[in-house]
C-alpha cells in the first residue's frame, strides 16, 4: 500500500508540474528546484560526479550525492510490474555517458579544446567532468552539431522507459560486453532465451517490443547497421562515424519514450489510476515494434 501511495503522489506531482510521467527525469530526486530550466547535460555531469546533494521531489531512497542512483528511485513501479529484492534490482538500460564521452574524444577539435581547459588524455574523462562543467562542452563539434539530441538523451537516460530490472550479477558484467548499448544486451538474451521457447514472453513482460522487429522470431533490431559485428571489440561497439551517431541518438530517444509510455499505461491500469489527465494520451495507443517506428 505504501508503494502505491508513492506512485499516486508521483503522478500528482507530474500533473502539478505539467510533466508527463514517461518524460520525468529522476535526477529530479536530487535537486529541490525544478530541473526544467537546467541544462540536461550539465545536470547529467553533476549527477555523475556526485554533486546533486539535495533531497528532491519524489525521492524514495533518501539518498543523494555519490550514493544517488536514479534507477533505484522508482522501485514501487518495479514492484507493480515485476519484482525487486537483493538479487533483482533496477538498472539503466542505455548509457548516456558511453556515447557522450566517445563523441567528445572523437571530435576533430578535442585535442585543442582539451589543452585549453586542462583535460588530460591519459586519465578518465569522466573523472575530469568538473573541467567540462566549468567550461563549455558545446565546443566539441560532435556534441555541438547535435546538441538537441544529446540534451534529450541526457534527460531520457533517467526516465522510466530506460529502466528495467536485472539480476545484480548480470548488470555488473554487462558493461564490458555491451558498453551498455541495450540492443547488444538484447541480442545476447535472444540467443539464450530463443531455444528455451520463452523469448516472446520475456519481451512482453518487460515491454521490450521497441527493441525487436515484428517478424516471426521477434529478432533484435540493431541501433545501426553492423552494430552486432562489433561484439567482442570494445571500441567497435560505439558509433564509428557521424551517420551511426545520428542514427543511434534518434533511435534510442524514440525507444525510451515509447517504452516509457507503455510502462505508465500498464501501471495506471493495474492500480486503476486512469483518472489522471496524462492517461488520455495512452489509453488508445498500440504497441510499436522497432521496424514499425520512424
C-alpha positions, -999 to 999 in steps of 0.1 A, spaced: 0 0 0 29 23 9 44 17 -26 12 25 -43 10 57 -23 44 68 -37 31 62 -73 0 82 -67 19 111 -52 44 110 -81 16 111 -106 1 140 -88 34 159 -89 37 151 -126 3 167 -132 11 196 -110 43 204 -129 27 195 -162 53 168 -169 42 135 -184 54 106 -162 73 90 -191 92 123 -195 101 127 -158 139 128 -153 146 110 -120 176 132 -114 149 155 -100 151 133 -69 184 150 -60 177 187 -66 150 207 -48 142 232 -75 125 222 -107 151 209 -132 130 222 -162 152 253 -167 185 235 -161 208 222 -189 201 184 -191 238 177 -199 251 199 -171 227 181 -148 239 147 -160 276 156 -154 268 169 -119 250 137 -112 278 115 -124 304 132 -101 280 131 -71 273 168 -68 235 166 -66 231 165 -29 196 177 -21 165 157 -13 144 165 -43 109 157 -55 97 122 -51 130 109 -37 121 75 -24 155 62 -13 166 91 9 200 90 -9 218 119 -26 253 128 -39 276 99 -46 250 75 -33 223 88 -56 211 62 -81 182 72 -103 171 37 -114 165 28 -78 141 56 -71 110 41 -89 112 7 -71 75 10 -65 69 8 -102 91 -23 -105 71 -39 -77 39 -34 -95 52 -47 -128 79 -72 -118 97 -76 -85 129 -64 -68 149 -76 -39 186 -81 -30 191 -102 -61 169 -84 -87 173 -47 -88 165 -17 -110 191 -8 -137 196 17 -165 194 2 -200 212 26 -223 241 47 -211 244 84 -219 280 87 -207 294 60 -230 284 78 -262 289 113 -248 325 106 -238 332 88 -271 318 118 -291 339 142 -272 371 122 -277 364 117 -314 355 154 -321 380 168 -346 388 197 -322 391 176 -290 429 179 -286 427 217 -290 399 220 -265 415 197 -240 446 218 -240 425 249 -233 406 236 -203 433 213 -189 419 178 -196 445 151 -195 441 124 -222 458 97 -201 431 100 -174 394 90 -175 373 118 -190 345 110 -165 368 118 -136 375 152 -152 339 163 -156 344 192 -133 365 208 -160 338 202 -186 311 216 -163 330 249 -157 337 253 -194 316 248 -225 312 212 -236 293 225 -266 326 234 -282 333 198 -292 319 195 -327 302 161 -324 283 174 -294 276 209 -308 263 196 -341 236 175 -324 232 193 -291 194 189 -290 196 152 -294 222 149 -267 201 171 -244 171 148 -250 192 117 -243 206 132 -211 170 135 -199 157 103 -213 185 83 -198 169 86 -164 133 84 -175 112 53 -166 114 40 -202 152 35 -198 149 15 -166 144 -22 -161 152 -49 -136 182 -73 -138 199 -98 -116 227 -79 -97 255 -100 -112 242 -95 -148 245 -58 -146 280 -59 -132 292 -79 -162 271 -62 -189 291 -31 -195 323 -48 -206 303 -70 -230 278 -44 -244 291 -10 -234 256 -6 -221 240 -5 -256 207 -22 -250 204 -37 -284 236 -57 -278 223 -69 -244 190 -79 -261 209 -98 -288 227 -119 -262 194 -126 -244 178 -135 -277 204 -161 -283 199 -175 -248 161 -174 -245 150 -183 -280 160 -220 -278 141 -222 -245 109 -210 -261 104 -181 -237 118 -152 -258 85 -136 -267 72 -139 -232 103 -122 -219 99 -93 -244 62 -88 -235 68 -89 -197 94 -62 -199 78 -41 -226 108 -46 -250 88 -46 -283 105 -13 -293 138 -32 -295 127 -61 -316 113 -65 -351 77 -77 -357 88 -107 -377 83 -144 -370 111 -147 -343 109 -111 -330 146 -106 -339 165 -79 -322 169 -46 -341 204 -30 -343 208 6 -334 227 9 -366 236 -15 -394 265 -37 -384 264 -29 -347 264 -65 -337 295 -72 -358 314 -51 -331 306 -76 -303 338 -87 -288 356 -55 -297 354 -28 -271 358 2 -294 337 -11 -323 305 -11 -302 305 27 -302 294 48 -332 322 48 -358 310 78 -378 285 107 -377 258 87 -395 259 60 -369 259 85 -341 229 103 -356 210 70 -361 217 59 -325 206 92 -309 174 92 -329 166 56 -322 175 54 -285 154 85 -277 124 72 -296 125 38 -280 129 51 -245 98 73 -249 77 46 -265 86 20 -238 80 46 -210 45 52 -222 37 15 -221 51 12 -186 30 41 -173 -1 28 -192 3 -6 -175 8 9 -141 -23 31 -144 -44 1 -154 -30 -22 -128 -37 3 -100 -69 18 -115 -54 52 -119 -68 60 -153 -83 93 -140 -51 112 -144 -51 135 -174 -20 121 -190 -37 87 -193 -58 101 -221 -27 101 -243 -21 64 -235 -55 47 -235 -58 40 -272 -21 36 -281 -10 5 -299 24 -12 -294 50 -4 -319 78 -28 -328 112 -15 -338 106 -19 -376 74 0 -372 89 31 -357 103 60 -377 
